Amino acid sequence: MGRLKANLPVGPGGPVRNETFLMHVVRTLRDAGIDDVVIVVGHEKDAVLGSFAESGLSARFVENADYESGQLSSLLAGLRVVDRPGVVATLVTLVDVPFVAAATVRAVIDRYRQTHAPVVRPTRNGRHGHPMLVDRALFDQLRHANPEEGAKAVVRAHAVPDGEVEVDDEGAFSDIDTPEEYERALTVFESGAREALKDDGRN
């Protein structure tokens, strides 16, 4: 991207002025009923923390000093914080998939409560998106996963039809990695964000 993704603005149509990708992700999770949000930071963590502090949103932060070793290291850093007695699963998403709808998050959680599938993911036309819910039974397997393969091998080994949630939410599948993808995403999702703001004003 060439810029810090977590601090990219979601655009003038966002629900909150100057809202960043990270703020938007956390707000969506909160709107979906997630009480405990843990954010794993590594690259330029001070800039991320400083920007997020302006949001007024509540979240816990954990630093991954080993972030350069790959995405799995950040997942494991988060697991060290969330894995405690009483926790049955964890919900995982990425900061560069910021436009997921709260309804999609709720659908993933509802499917897990109905089926207790070890992995639950939104799907559409054969694609898998975010957020992904992972049952606690897989935590140890993730800890022992090959860093070069990341979590993918564990997820694929335990993916079952009951864990597939068909959703009509392009935001769940929009991974933003380049300036071109960023500009395209702002065009696609800005109108939806404006409608959400209108709805909030009517409520």
N, C-alpha and C positions, 0 to 999 in steps of 0.2 A: 504493500500500500504506500509506503514511504512516509506515512504519518501514523501516530498512535491511534489504533482503532478504537480503543475504549473511550477516547475523548472526542471522537468525531461527532459533530452535531447530526441529529436525525432530520434536520431540515426545518424550514419555517413553518411547515404544516404540523410539526410535532405538538403533542398535547401541552407541553410546558416549554416556555421560552428558553433557548440555549440548552435544551436537554441533549445529553450525549448518548452514545450507544449504550454505555454501561448503565446510566440512569434509566434509560428506557427499558432495558432488560429487567432491572430490579423492580421497576414500577409494574411491569407486566406480571412478574412472579407474585408480587404483593397483591395485585388485583385478582390473581387466580387463587388466592388464599394461602400462599406459602408464607409461613411465619418465620422460618429461620433461613435466611439467605447468606451463604458463605461465598465470598469472592476471593479467588486465588489471584494474586498479583506477582509479577516478576519484573519484566522489562519496564523501565521507567516508572517504577511503582510510586515514587513520590508525586509525579505528575498525575497519576491516576487517582491517588488518595486525595490530593489537593482539589482536583476538579470535583470528585464525588462529594466531598465535604460540603459543597455549596448546594447540594440537592435537597437536604433535609430528610433524605430517605435513610432507613435503618438497615444495616447489614454488618456482618462480621467479615474481617479480612484476615487472610493467612498468606504469608509470603512463601513463594517457592524459589529459593535461592538457586535451584538446579533447573530453572526453566529452559535453559538452552539445550537440555538433553531431550526435549520433546514434550508433546501434549500429555502423555501418560504421567509424567512427573507432576504436572499440575493437578491431574485427577487424584493422584495418590496424596498430594498435599491436602486437598480438600477432604479426602476420606479420613485422614488422621484427625480432623476436627469434628466431622459429623458422626463417625462411627462410635457410638456409645450405647449403653443399655437402653432398650426401648425403641431404637431406630430400626425400622424394618426395610427401608429402601432409601436411595438417594436419587434426586432429580438432577440431571446434568445438562447444561447448555453452554453455548459459546458466545463470546461477546461480539463476534462477527456474524452472528445470526440474530440481529436485534429486533426484527419486525414480526416475531412470532406473536400470534394473538393469545390473549388470556384464555379464550375458549379452548384453544388447542392444549394449553397446559392443563386445564381442568379435565379435558377428555383423556389425556394420558393418565392422569391420576385416577380418574374414575375407572378406566379399563384395568389398571393394576388392582384396585380394590375389588373389582368383579372377578378377576381371573387369577391374581397373584402370579402372573407370568414373570419369569426371571428377568426379562428385558421387555420394556414397552416403548414403542416409538411411533411417531406419526408417519404415515405413509400416503403416497399419492402416485398413481401410475408407475408403481414399482420403485419409486424413490423413497429413501428414508431421511427423515429430518430430525429436528430438535424441538423441544427437549427430549432427552432419553431418560427413562427411569430404570434403575438397576436395583434388583433385589439384594438385600444384605448377604444372601447366600453366596453371591459372586464376589464379594469384597476381597476375600483372600486370593481368589484366582486373579483378580486385577493386580494385587500386590506382587504376584509372582509372574506376571505377564512379561513377555519379551519386550524390552523397551523399543526395539526396532519395529515391532509390529503394533505396539500400543495396545489399546483396549479392543481393537477390531476383532482379533481372533477369539477373545472371550465372548464378545457380543454375538458374533456369528455362530459360535458353537451352541449358544443358548437361546437364540432367536426362535420363537415359535409363532404359529399363526394367531394364537390368542393375544399376543403382544403387539399385533399390527393394528394401528388405529387410523382408519382412512379419514383424512381431513381435507377440507377445501380451504387451505390457508397457505398461500404462496410464501408468506413470511417464514414458515417453518422450514423451507427448503432453499432460502436465499442466503447463501454463504458469500459474504462480501470480502474479496481479497485484493481487488485492484481498484484504482480510481474510476475506471470505466464502469465496473460493477456497482460502485458506490453511487455514481451519478444516475445510473439506470434505476437502482433501488429507490432513490429519493423520488424519482419521477413516478414510479409505480405505487409507492406507499404513501406519498404525501397527501393524496386526496382522501385516502382512508383515515389518516391521522386527523385531517380537518373535520371529517364527519364525526370522529370520536369526540373531538373538542366540542362540536355542536351538541352532541348527545349529553355531554357532561353539563353543558350550560342549561339544558332543559330539565335536568334532574335536580 
